[in-house]
Amino acid sequence: MSEFTLFMVQRLTAVVMAPLVIGHLAVMIYAVQGGLTAEEILGRTQGSLGWAAFYGLFVLMAAIHGAIGLRNVVREWLGVDGIALAGFAWATFFALTAMGARAVHAVATTGTLPQ
């Protein structure tokens, strides 16, 4: 993928994430001011496909955005290029996606949290 394409993809993910971040912060501030704990919030959202879709999209956009950003930092600061840089970016993307998917799974399913 060209540098310009990666630049545009990163900007697009930022545009998609902006309302997701605002929505997430608004809900968290509202919930915390209402005295809810993280466990109570999760108890209310578990099993909701709407919240799972919201946070699933959030995770995917954040993983893409973060992987491209870290790729740029590694390229500029460490001078890594070529296949090593691409491998680093893909590994970062998959790691971020896996960590986020674990959290989305906790929202999407009812029962106990994954260990």
All heavy atoms as an XYZ file, in Angstrom:
853
protein
N       0.846     -1.175      0.000
C       0.000      0.000      0.000
C       0.893      1.241      0.000
O       1.885      1.285      0.717
C      -0.884     -0.020      1.248
C      -2.305      0.398      0.982
S      -3.345      0.401      2.442
C      -4.090     -1.207      2.300
N       0.505      2.227     -0.749
C       1.324      3.438     -0.835
C       1.195      4.271      0.440
O       0.232      4.134      1.205
C       0.890      4.273     -2.036
O      -0.355      4.896     -1.788
N       2.180      5.126      0.638
C       2.151      6.013      1.810
C       0.917      6.915      1.780
O       0.312      7.173      2.807
C       3.430      6.854      1.879
C       4.686      6.053      2.149
C       4.654      5.341      3.498
O       4.190      5.932      4.491
O       5.098      4.184      3.539
N       0.545      7.372      0.588
C      -0.634      8.228      0.472
C      -1.900      7.468      0.866
O      -2.749      7.993      1.579
C      -0.778      8.771     -0.961
C      -2.019      9.595     -1.146
C      -2.096     10.881     -0.629
C      -3.122      9.070     -1.805
C      -3.253     11.641     -0.772
C      -4.277      9.824     -1.962
C      -4.349     11.114     -1.448
N      -2.012      6.218      0.417
C      -3.187      5.410      0.764
C      -3.260      5.189      2.267
O      -4.330      5.316      2.867
C      -3.150      4.060      0.027
O      -3.101      4.313     -1.381
C      -4.361      3.221      0.349
N      -2.122      4.864      2.888
C      -2.099      4.681      4.340
C      -2.472      5.975      5.055
O      -3.207      5.952      6.048
C      -0.721      4.193      4.798
C      -0.363      2.764      4.387
C       1.099      2.476      4.717
C      -1.278      1.764      5.064
N      -1.985      7.092      4.557
C      -2.325      8.402      5.112
C      -3.834      8.620      5.067
O      -4.452      9.030      6.049
C      -1.592      9.499      4.334
C      -1.938     10.896      4.747
C      -1.298     11.494      5.823
C      -2.908     11.618      4.062
C      -1.619     12.790      6.214
C      -3.227     12.914      4.441
C      -2.583     13.500      5.523
N      -4.436      8.335      3.912
C      -5.875      8.535      3.752
C      -6.686      7.566      4.608
O      -7.703      7.948      5.187
C      -6.272      8.415      2.275
C      -5.703      9.533      1.405
S      -6.071     11.199      2.016
C      -7.830     11.249      1.798
N      -6.242      6.321      4.711
C      -6.942      5.341      5.554
C      -6.895      5.777      7.009
O      -7.899      5.693      7.729
C      -6.350      3.926      5.368
C      -6.858      2.964      6.425
C      -6.661      3.399      3.975
N      -5.747      6.274      7.442
C      -5.651      6.720      8.829
C      -6.583      7.900      9.085
O      -7.221      7.988     10.123
C      -4.212      7.068      9.203
C      -4.089      7.296     10.700
C      -2.683      7.548     11.152
O      -1.943      8.246     10.484
N      -2.328      6.987     12.290
N      -6.679      8.811      8.134
C      -7.585      9.961      8.301
C      -9.035      9.511      8.295
O      -9.852     10.019      9.054
C      -7.349     11.002      7.196
C      -6.054     11.812      7.269
C      -5.416     11.758      8.612
N      -4.164     12.461      8.758
C      -2.998     11.881      8.994
N      -2.886     10.577      9.010
N      -1.925     12.593      9.236
N      -9.365      8.553      7.440
C     -10.731      8.033      7.388
C     -11.111      7.359      8.709
O     -12.217      7.565      9.218
C     -10.884      7.048      6.228
C     -12.247      6.385      6.090
C     -13.325      7.419      5.800
C     -12.219      5.328      4.991
N     -10.196      6.577      9.273
C     -10.495      5.934     10.556
C     -10.678      6.975     11.651
O     -11.516      6.792     12.536
C      -9.408      4.917     10.963
O      -8.145      5.580     11.062
C      -9.328      3.761      9.974
N      -9.942      8.070     11.576
C     -10.118      9.150     12.561
C     -11.502      9.766     12.445
O     -12.151     10.056     13.454
C      -9.039     10.216     12.376
N     -11.972      9.948     11.217
C     -13.308     10.518     10.992
C     -14.387      9.587     11.554
O     -15.347     10.040     12.176
C     -13.533     10.788      9.490
C     -14.985     11.095      9.184
C     -12.639     11.916      9.015
N     -14.223      8.296     11.347
C     -15.198      7.331     11.862
C     -15.136      7.266     13.387
O     -16.169      7.178     14.059
C     -14.975      5.937     11.241
C     -15.874      4.890     11.877
C     -15.191      5.979      9.732
N     -13.917      7.317     13.942
C     -13.768      7.198     15.393
C     -14.253      8.416     16.164
O     -14.668      8.282     17.317
C     -12.308      6.933     15.774
C     -11.895      5.507     15.621
S     -10.310      5.149     16.417
C      -9.255      6.419     15.804
N     -14.206      9.599     15.574
C     -14.566     10.820     16.303
C     -15.938     10.725     16.969
O     -16.051     10.940     18.182
C     -14.457     12.037     15.393
N     -17.003     10.379     16.242
C     -18.297     10.271     16.935
C     -18.355      9.093     17.903
O     -19.071      9.149     18.909
C     -19.311     10.115     15.802
C     -18.537      9.694     14.612
C     -17.148     10.215     14.796
N     -17.595      8.044     17.618
C     -17.566      6.901     18.536
C     -16.923      7.293     19.865
O     -17.396      6.904     20.933
C     -16.825      5.719     17.902
C     -17.425      5.146     16.622
C     -16.521      4.076     16.036
C     -18.815      4.614     16.857
N     -15.841      8.054     19.799
C     -15.178      8.528     21.020
C     -16.113      9.441     21.805
O     -16.256      9.303     23.021
C     -13.858      9.258     20.680
C     -13.295      9.980     21.896
C     -12.836      8.277     20.131
N     -16.759     10.362     21.107
C     -17.678     11.281     21.783
C     -18.823     10.504     22.429
O     -19.182     10.751     23.585
C     -18.202     12.345     20.795
C     -17.060     13.275     20.391
C     -19.366     13.131     21.394
C     -17.373     14.179     19.208
N     -19.383      9.551     21.695
C     -20.456      8.721     22.257
C     -20.002      7.925     23.457
O     -20.695      7.850     24.473
N     -18.822      7.321     23.353
C     -18.283      6.536     24.466
C     -18.079      7.417     25.699
O     -18.491      7.047     26.802
C     -16.963      5.889     24.054
C     -16.224      5.252     25.176
N     -16.625      4.070     25.746
C     -15.116      5.651     25.860
C     -15.786      3.766     26.735
N     -14.870      4.706     26.814
N     -17.453      8.566     25.514
C     -17.210      9.461     26.653
C     -18.511      9.968     27.263
O     -18.639     10.038     28.492
C     -16.325     10.631     26.224
C     -14.874     10.274     25.894
C     -14.140     11.496     25.360
C     -14.164      9.701     27.111
N     -19.475     10.309     26.422
C     -20.758     10.801     26.935
C     -21.449      9.743     27.785
O     -21.943     10.037     28.889
C     -21.651     11.233     25.781
N     -21.475      8.516     27.302
C     -22.125      7.431     28.056
C     -21.366      7.151     29.351
O     -21.978      6.971     30.409
C     -22.235      6.156     27.184
C     -22.660      4.960     28.015
C     -23.224      6.390     26.048
N     -20.036      7.141     29.293
C     -19.252      6.860     30.501
C     -19.428      7.969     31.546
O     -19.578      7.690     32.732
C     -17.766      6.689     30.163
C     -17.450      5.449     29.372
S     -17.965      3.922     30.176
C     -19.363      3.464     29.183
N     -19.409      9.212     31.116
C     -19.594     10.322     32.059
C     -20.985     10.240     32.687
O     -21.140     10.377     33.902
C     -19.359     11.680     31.361
C     -17.873     11.837     31.048
C     -19.858     12.839     32.227
C     -17.543     13.002     30.121
N     -21.995      9.995     31.858
C     -23.364      9.869     32.360
C     -23.472      8.724     33.371
O     -24.065      8.877     34.441
C     -24.328      9.649     31.194
C     -25.743      9.385     31.624
C     -26.563     10.422     32.053
C     -26.266      8.097     31.608
C     -27.865     10.184     32.452
C     -27.563      7.846     32.006
C     -28.362      8.888     32.430
O     -29.638      8.642     32.824
N     -22.885      7.580     33.041
C     -22.973      6.408     33.913
C     -22.226      6.624     35.227
O     -22.730      6.274     36.298
C     -22.426      5.182     33.190
N     -21.042      7.204     35.151
C     -20.240      7.409     36.361
C     -20.899      8.451     37.264
O     -20.924      8.306     38.486
C     -18.793      7.798     35.991
C     -18.013      8.245     37.213
C     -18.092      6.622     35.337
N     -21.446      9.501     36.664
C     -22.133     10.511     37.474
C     -23.370      9.923     38.129
O     -23.790     10.381     39.187
C     -22.512     11.727     36.625
C     -21.338     12.598     36.308
C     -21.727     13.835     35.503
O     -22.801     13.911     34.936
N     -20.814     14.797     35.461
N     -23.940      8.906     37.513
C     -25.088      8.220     38.106
C     -24.684      7.230     39.185
O     -25.536      6.582     39.776
N     -23.383      7.104     39.420
C     -22.891      6.223     40.476
C     -22.705      4.776     40.071
O     -22.510      3.922     40.934
N     -22.749      4.480     38.789
C     -22.575      3.098     38.356
C     -21.101      2.715     38.344
O     -20.249      3.518     37.988
C     -23.150      2.905     36.953
C     -24.663      3.051     36.797
C     -25.039      2.946     35.324
C     -25.398      2.003     37.597
N     -20.828      1.480     38.709
C     -19.464      0.953     38.626
C     -19.271      0.300     37.257
O     -20.236      0.073     36.527
C     -19.208     -0.104     39.715
O     -20.060     -1.236     39.457
C     -19.474      0.444     41.109
N     -18.039     -0.014     36.927
C     -17.753     -0.691     35.654
C     -18.495     -2.019     35.579
O     -19.029     -2.385     34.529
C     -16.248     -0.904     35.498
N     -18.559     -2.732     36.676
C     -19.261     -4.016     36.704
C     -20.759     -3.835     36.448
O     -21.370     -4.608     35.709
C     -19.029     -4.703     38.044
C     -19.583     -6.105     38.105
C     -19.234     -6.817     39.402
O     -18.499     -6.253     40.236
O     -19.706     -7.953     39.558
N     -21.346     -2.792     37.023
C     -22.767     -2.522     36.808
C     -23.039     -2.101     35.361
O     -24.044     -2.499     34.769
C     -23.257     -1.440     37.767
C     -23.309     -1.903     39.212
C     -23.524     -0.749     40.196
O     -23.077      0.384     39.903
O     -24.138     -0.996     41.253
N     -22.132     -1.306     34.809
C     -22.285     -0.888     33.409
C     -22.218     -2.105     32.496
O     -23.055     -2.281     31.607
C     -21.207      0.138     33.015
C     -21.404      1.440     33.796
C     -21.212      0.394     31.515
C     -20.242      2.398     33.705
N     -21.230     -2.964     32.717
C     -21.094     -4.164     31.901
C     -22.313     -5.064     32.075
O     -22.801     -5.653     31.110
C     -19.810     -4.912     32.257
C     -19.427     -6.066     31.347
C     -19.329     -5.610     29.894
C     -18.129     -6.690     31.799
N     -22.835     -5.151     33.282
C     -24.030     -5.946     33.521
C     -25.229     -5.450     32.725
O     -26.073     -6.237     32.287
N     -25.311     -4.156     32.522
C     -26.414     -3.576     31.753
C     -26.214     -3.700     30.241
O     -27.176     -3.685     29.489
C     -26.589     -2.106     32.101
C     -27.112     -1.909     33.502
C     -27.306     -0.447     33.795
N     -27.805     -0.254     35.146
C     -28.374      0.853     35.568
N     -28.496      1.887     34.754
N     -28.803      0.950     36.798
N     -24.972     -3.779     29.801
C     -24.707     -3.814     28.362
C     -24.491     -5.221     27.830
O     -24.563     -5.423     26.617
C     -23.470     -2.969     28.003
O     -22.329     -3.482     28.693
C     -23.678     -1.510     28.359
N     -24.242     -6.186     28.696
C     -23.970     -7.547     28.220
C     -25.162     -8.094     27.451
O     -26.307     -7.920     27.848
C     -23.632     -8.471     29.385
C     -22.190     -8.367     29.799
C     -21.823     -9.386     30.846
O     -22.580     -9.642     31.772
N     -20.651     -9.959     30.711
N     -24.870     -8.746     26.349
C     -25.902     -9.347     25.527
C     -26.516     -8.395     24.512
O     -27.378     -8.788     23.739
N     -26.084     -7.148     24.497
C     -26.624     -6.163     23.567
C     -25.849     -6.183     22.258
O     -24.658     -5.861     22.230
C     -26.551     -4.760     24.180
O     -26.830     -3.785     23.202
N     -26.544     -6.536     21.188
C     -25.882     -6.544     19.879
C     -25.566     -5.122     19.421
O     -24.578     -4.913     18.714
C     -26.752     -7.263     18.861
C     -26.921     -8.766     19.082
C     -27.824     -9.375     18.010
C     -25.580     -9.468     19.097
N     -26.366     -4.158     19.821
C     -26.101     -2.764     19.457
C     -24.794     -2.267     20.037
O     -23.971     -1.671     19.325
N     -24.590     -2.522     21.335
C     -23.333     -2.100     21.970
C     -22.157     -2.899     21.420
O     -21.060     -2.369     21.241
C     -23.404     -2.234     23.486
C     -24.208     -1.148     24.122
C     -25.372     -1.284     24.811
C     -23.912      0.258     24.115
N     -25.824     -0.050     25.219
C     -24.945      0.908     24.803
C     -22.887      1.026     23.574
C     -24.974      2.295     24.986
C     -22.914      2.398     23.751
C     -23.950      3.020     24.445
N     -22.381     -4.187     21.130
C     -21.303     -5.001     20.549
C     -20.903     -4.457     19.181
O     -19.713     -4.378     18.858
C     -21.736     -6.458     20.445
N     -21.886     -4.051     18.370
C     -21.586     -3.481     17.055
C     -20.858     -2.140     17.199
O     -19.885     -1.863     16.483
C     -22.868     -3.308     16.252
N     -21.328     -1.306     18.133
C     -20.702     -0.010     18.390
C     -19.231     -0.195     18.752
O     -18.340      0.403     18.140
C     -21.452      0.701     19.526
C     -20.868      2.021     19.940
C     -21.266      3.197     19.321
C     -19.937      2.102     20.973
C     -20.744      4.426     19.711
C     -19.410      3.319     21.369
C     -19.814      4.490     20.730
N     -18.975     -1.040     19.747
C     -17.595     -1.224     20.192
C     -16.779     -2.084     19.226
O     -15.561     -1.934     19.138
C     -17.558     -1.776     21.616
C     -17.823     -0.678     22.613
C     -19.005     -0.635     23.338
C     -16.911      0.351     22.787
C     -19.258      0.401     24.230
C     -17.149      1.388     23.667
C     -18.326      1.406     24.388
O     -18.571      2.442     25.257
N     -17.426     -2.967     18.477
C     -16.712     -3.727     17.453
C     -16.160     -2.814     16.371
O     -15.001     -2.943     15.960
N     -16.990     -1.870     15.912
C     -16.531     -0.887     14.932
C     -15.432     -0.021     15.524
O     -14.428      0.271     14.863
C     -17.709     -0.021     14.465
C     -17.377      1.070     13.447
C     -16.820      0.468     12.155
C     -18.620      1.918     13.176
N     -15.611      0.379     16.777
C     -14.620      1.201     17.476
C     -13.269      0.476     17.516
O     -12.224      1.053     17.192
C     -15.119      1.485     18.888
C     -14.521      2.680     19.569
C     -15.223      3.325     20.570
C     -13.274      3.170     19.245
C     -14.702      4.425     21.226
C     -12.738      4.268     19.897
C     -13.452      4.891     20.888
N     -13.286     -0.785     17.893
C     -12.053     -1.577     17.985
C     -11.376     -1.695     16.621
O     -10.166     -1.503     16.498
C     -12.343     -2.981     18.568
C     -11.197     -3.950     18.293
C     -12.624     -2.888     20.057
N     -12.145     -1.995     15.593
C     -11.571     -2.154     14.261
C     -10.934     -0.852     13.785
O      -9.798     -0.855     13.293
C     -12.643     -2.619     13.284
C     -12.167     -2.909     11.866
C     -11.129     -4.027     11.858
C     -13.352     -3.264     10.991
N     -11.628      0.257     13.952
C     -11.091      1.552     13.521
C      -9.850      1.930     14.331
O      -8.861      2.419     13.788
C     -12.147      2.657     13.651
C     -13.324      2.514     12.705
S     -12.884      2.615     10.964
C     -13.041      0.902     10.479
N      -9.890      1.698     15.638
C      -8.744      2.027     16.496
C      -7.534      1.153     16.152
O      -6.396      1.634     16.157
C      -9.116      1.870     17.963
N      -7.773     -0.126     15.851
C      -6.667     -1.022     15.502
C      -6.003     -0.595     14.194
O      -4.769     -0.571     14.092
C      -7.169     -2.459     15.405
N      -6.800     -0.247     13.209
C      -6.244      0.216     11.932
C      -5.492      1.528     12.132
O      -4.341      1.676     11.703
C      -7.362      0.389     10.878
C      -7.976     -0.963     10.530
C      -6.827      1.078      9.629
C      -9.268     -0.870      9.717
N      -6.143      2.468     12.801
C      -5.558      3.787     13.035
C      -4.242      3.681     13.825
O      -3.238      4.286     13.455
C      -6.569      4.648     13.799
C      -6.175      6.076     13.944
N      -6.444      7.009     12.975
C      -5.535      6.731     14.950
C      -5.985      8.191     13.380
N      -5.431      8.044     14.569
N      -4.276      2.898     14.882
C      -3.089      2.744     15.733
C      -1.946      2.026     15.037
O      -0.778      2.407     15.181
N      -2.270      0.986     14.273
C      -1.222      0.237     13.568
C      -0.519      1.120     12.540
O       0.706      1.092     12.423
C      -1.809     -1.000     12.903
N      -1.293      1.917     11.811
C      -0.682      2.827     10.828
C       0.160      3.885     11.539
O       1.281      4.195     11.112
C      -1.753      3.480      9.929
C      -2.421      2.422      9.052
C      -1.134      4.579      9.058
C      -3.639      2.917      8.289
N      -0.354      4.432     12.632
C       0.392      5.446     13.377
C       1.695      4.910     13.941
O       2.749      5.551     13.812
N       1.646      3.729     14.558
C       2.874      3.140     15.106
C       3.842      2.763     13.991
O       5.061      2.877     14.156
C       2.545      1.936     15.974
C       1.914      2.274     17.320
C       1.482      1.006     18.039
C       2.879      3.069     18.182
N       3.305      2.324     12.862
C       4.152      2.027     11.703
C       4.937      3.268     11.291
O       6.143      3.201     11.033
C       3.271      1.558     10.537
C       4.006      1.330      9.250
C       3.021      1.252      8.078
N       3.717      1.153      6.814
C       4.211      2.184      6.134
N       4.057      3.418      6.600
N       4.839      2.000      4.993
N       4.263      4.406     11.263
C       4.929      5.656     10.888
C       6.006      6.048     11.886
O       7.084      6.507     11.501
C       3.908      6.782     10.735
C       3.004      6.578      9.544
O       3.368      5.890      8.595
N       1.820      7.147      9.599
N       5.729      5.861     13.160
C       6.716      6.181     14.196
C       7.949      5.288     14.043
O       9.088      5.768     14.083
C       6.104      6.040     15.610
C       7.179      6.116     16.683
C       5.037      7.109     15.838
N       7.734      3.990     13.857
C       8.852      3.052     13.702
C       9.651      3.379     12.443
O      10.888      3.351     12.457
C       8.330      1.595     13.682
C       9.394      0.628     13.201
C       7.833      1.203     15.061
N       8.981      3.723     11.361
C       9.678      4.071     10.118
C      10.504      5.339     10.295
O      11.670      5.395      9.898
C       8.660      4.263      8.985
C       9.309      4.552      7.634
C       8.297      4.615      6.497
N       7.147      5.457      6.771
C       7.110      6.777      6.584
N       8.156      7.409      6.131
N       6.009      7.456      6.843
N       9.916      6.370     10.905
C      10.611      7.650     11.034
C      11.699      7.634     12.106
O      12.773      8.193     11.903
C       9.599      8.754     11.338
C       8.683      9.058     10.170
C       7.582     10.040     10.518
O       7.670     10.698     11.579
O       6.629     10.153      9.726
N      11.442      7.019     13.231
C      12.404      7.067     14.339
C      13.473      6.000     14.255
O      14.619      6.231     14.627
C      11.685      6.937     15.672
C      10.906      8.147     16.088
C      10.523      9.199     15.305
C      10.429      8.438     17.393
N       9.815     10.107     16.045
C       9.745      9.670     17.343
C      10.487      7.779     18.604
C       9.143     10.239     18.449
C       9.880      8.343     19.714
C       9.227      9.570     19.629
N      13.087      4.806     13.806
C      14.036      3.691     13.801
C      14.564      3.360     12.418
O      15.464      2.527     12.280
C      13.393      2.448     14.428
C      12.874      2.613     15.867
C      12.226      1.320     16.337
C      13.994      3.029     16.795
N      13.983      3.945     11.391
C      14.455      3.709     10.033
C      14.126      2.333      9.489
O      14.718      1.899      8.504
N      13.195      1.648     10.106
C      12.794      0.325      9.625
C      11.969      0.521      8.361
O      11.167      1.443      8.270
C      11.970     -0.426     10.705
C      11.476     -1.760     10.192
C      12.793     -0.589     11.972
N      12.171     -0.366      7.384
C      11.452     -0.233      6.122
C      11.201     -1.612      5.534
O      11.669     -2.616      6.068
C      12.269      0.624      5.143
C      11.406      1.386      4.161
O      10.167      1.255      4.215
O      11.972      2.110      3.326
N      10.482     -1.660      4.462
C      10.263     -2.893      3.722
C       9.387     -3.888      4.448
O       8.432     -3.533      5.131
N       9.748     -5.152      4.285
C       8.921     -6.234      4.817
C       8.889     -6.239      6.350
O       7.892     -6.619      6.953
C       9.357     -7.594      4.249
C       8.222     -8.585      4.371
C      10.627     -8.093      4.885
C       8.341     -9.748      3.414
N       9.977     -5.820      6.981
C       9.994     -5.751      8.446
C       8.980     -4.730      8.957
O       8.275     -4.973      9.939
C      11.394     -5.398      8.952
N       8.891     -3.610      8.274
C       7.934     -2.576      8.660
C       6.507     -3.053      8.432
O       5.633     -2.852      9.292
C       8.195     -1.288      7.876
C       7.335     -0.091      8.240
C       7.549      0.305      9.701
C       7.653      1.079      7.326
N       6.263     -3.689      7.310
C       4.926     -4.226      7.026
C       4.548     -5.291      8.046
O       3.419     -5.323      8.542
C       4.877     -4.797      5.616
N       5.499     -6.155      8.383
C       5.248     -7.188      9.388
C       4.924     -6.597     10.744
O       4.010     -7.071     11.444
N       5.658     -5.554     11.117
C       5.385     -4.877     12.385
C       3.976     -4.288     12.391
O       3.236     -4.426     13.367
C       6.415     -3.766     12.639
C       6.065     -2.899     13.808
C       6.311     -3.326     15.106
C       5.453     -1.669     13.621
C       5.960     -2.544     16.199
C       5.106     -0.873     14.693
C       5.354     -1.307     15.992
N       3.604     -3.632     11.283
C       2.277     -3.011     11.206
C       1.171     -4.056     11.295
O       0.185     -3.868     12.017
C       2.149     -2.200      9.921
N       1.324     -5.155     10.564
C       0.300     -6.205     10.619
C       0.238     -6.846     11.997
O      -0.858     -7.122     12.507
C       0.565     -7.264      9.548
C       0.088     -6.853      8.198
C       0.854     -6.512      7.126
C      -1.264     -6.704      7.768
N       0.067     -6.157      6.060
C      -1.249     -6.279      6.423
C      -2.493     -6.890      8.389
C      -2.408     -6.049      5.694
C      -3.657     -6.657      7.653
C      -3.612     -6.235      6.332
N       1.385     -7.091     12.613
C       1.397     -7.682     13.960
C       0.717     -6.751     14.954
O      -0.050     -7.202     15.823
C       2.833     -7.981     14.397
N       0.975     -5.459     14.835
C       0.336     -4.472     15.705
C      -1.171     -4.476     15.497
O      -1.947     -4.485     16.456
C       0.902     -3.067     15.440
O       2.315     -3.096     15.659
C       0.272     -2.030     16.346
N      -1.591     -4.480     14.223
C      -3.026     -4.512     13.915
C      -3.688     -5.734     14.531
O      -4.737     -5.624     15.181
C      -3.242     -4.495     12.399
C      -4.655     -4.813     12.001
C      -5.666     -3.879     12.186
C      -4.982     -6.051     11.468
C      -6.975     -4.176     11.840
C      -6.285     -6.351     11.117
C      -7.288     -5.414     11.308
N      -3.108     -6.915     14.343
C      -3.720     -8.136     14.870
C      -3.724     -8.157     16.398
O      -4.693     -8.611     17.010
C      -3.035     -9.382     14.302
C      -3.380     -9.635     12.862
C      -2.387     -9.700     11.904
C      -4.694     -9.778     12.449
C      -2.694     -9.917     10.571
C      -5.024     -9.996     11.114
C      -4.011    -10.067     10.171
N      -2.663     -7.656     17.026
C      -2.621     -7.618     18.491
C      -3.692     -6.676     19.042
O      -4.414     -7.028     19.991
C      -1.231     -7.185     18.962
N      -3.804     -5.486     18.461
C      -4.815     -4.532     18.923
C      -6.229     -5.061     18.688
O      -7.107     -4.919     19.543
C      -4.633     -3.186     18.224
C      -3.378     -2.396     18.588
C      -3.244     -1.173     17.673
C      -3.393     -1.986     20.045
N      -6.426     -5.686     17.540
C      -7.742     -6.255     17.235
C      -8.094     -7.371     18.213
O      -9.225     -7.448     18.699
C      -7.785     -6.770     15.785
O      -7.493     -5.683     14.903
C      -9.144     -7.350     15.446
N      -7.132     -8.231     18.514
C      -7.385     -9.341     19.444
C      -7.726     -8.823     20.838
O      -8.667     -9.318     21.481
C      -6.174    -10.268     19.497
N      -6.978     -7.833     21.308
C      -7.266     -7.284     22.642
C      -8.637     -6.619     22.672
O      -9.404     -6.788     23.617
C      -6.180     -6.302     23.056
C      -4.859     -6.972     23.388
S      -3.622     -5.829     24.021
C      -3.149     -4.966     22.532
N      -8.948     -5.868     21.638
C     -10.247     -5.211     21.578
C     -11.386     -6.199     21.421
O     -12.458     -6.026     22.005
N     -11.172     -7.252     20.634
C     -12.206     -8.265     20.428
C     -12.554     -8.959     21.740
O     -13.706     -9.328     21.970
C     -11.744     -9.284     19.392
N     -11.594     -9.102     22.598
C     -11.840     -9.709     23.914
C     -12.810     -8.854     24.724
O     -13.729     -9.352     25.357
C     -10.521     -9.877     24.653
C     -10.642    -10.630     25.937
C      -9.248    -10.992     26.469
N      -9.396    -11.691     27.708
C      -9.210    -11.148     28.895
N      -8.831     -9.895     29.002
N      -9.375    -11.855     29.991
N     -12.628     -7.547     24.661
C     -13.520     -6.636     25.365
C     -14.909     -6.626     24.723
O     -15.920     -6.624     25.422
C     -12.928     -5.231     25.380
N     -14.958     -6.638     23.395
C     -16.249     -6.666     22.703
C     -16.977     -7.962     23.025
O     -18.196     -7.966     23.228
C     -16.066     -6.493     21.179
C     -17.360     -6.746     20.434
C     -15.537     -5.099     20.873
N     -16.247     -9.048     23.107
C     -16.845    -10.333     23.468
C     -17.520    -10.247     24.835
O     -18.602    -10.809     25.033
C     -15.781    -11.436     23.453
C     -16.263    -12.748     23.959
N     -17.203    -13.504     23.288
C     -15.962    -13.433     25.080
C     -17.441    -14.598     23.985
N     -16.704    -14.581     25.071
N     -16.908     -9.539     25.764
C     -17.490     -9.388     27.099
C     -18.812     -8.626     27.039
O     -19.720     -8.885     27.823
C     -16.514     -8.669     28.017
N     -18.930     -7.701     26.108
C     -20.171     -6.938     25.958
C     -21.211     -7.750     25.193
O     -22.394     -7.719     25.518
C     -19.904     -5.592     25.231
C     -21.196     -4.881     24.899
C     -19.012     -4.703     26.086
N     -20.764     -8.487     24.195
C     -21.694     -9.193     23.312
C     -22.333    -10.410     23.947
O     -23.412    -10.820     23.562
C     -20.971     -9.608     22.039
N     -21.654    -10.998     24.913
C     -22.174    -12.236     25.510
C     -22.605    -11.983     26.940
O     -22.143    -11.048     27.590
C     -21.116    -13.343     25.494
O     -19.982    -12.910     26.257
C     -20.685    -13.664     24.082
N     -23.479    -12.821     27.407
C     -23.874    -12.739     28.812
C     -23.105    -13.805     29.580
O     -22.566    -14.738     29.013
C     -25.381    -12.987     28.978
O     -25.715    -14.249     28.397
C     -26.178    -11.887     28.303
N     -23.067    -13.648     30.844
C     -22.353    -14.616     31.672
C     -21.077    -14.019     32.229
O     -20.997    -12.823     32.449
N     -20.085    -14.847     32.394
C     -18.852    -14.411     33.030
C     -17.926    -13.775     32.019
O     -17.998    -14.030     30.822
C     -18.118    -15.598     33.693
O     -17.815    -16.557     32.667
C     -18.995    -16.241     34.745
N     -17.048    -12.933     32.509
C     -16.046    -12.289     31.664
C     -14.969    -13.289     31.277
O     -14.637    -14.178     32.053
C     -15.410    -11.132     32.414
C     -16.318     -9.954     32.741
C     -15.591     -8.962     33.625
C     -16.780     -9.296     31.478
N     -14.405    -13.143     30.068
C     -13.308    -14.028     29.679
C     -12.081    -13.770     30.546
O     -11.822    -12.642     30.926
C     -13.036    -13.665     28.224
C     -13.682    -12.353     27.998
C     -14.741    -12.178     29.043
N     -11.376    -14.816     30.883
C     -10.188    -14.686     31.740
C      -8.943    -14.585     30.925
O      -8.693    -15.116     29.964
C     -10.097    -15.874     32.694
C     -11.262    -15.947     33.639
C     -11.370    -14.746     34.566
O     -10.382    -14.266     35.096
N     -12.556    -14.227     34.736
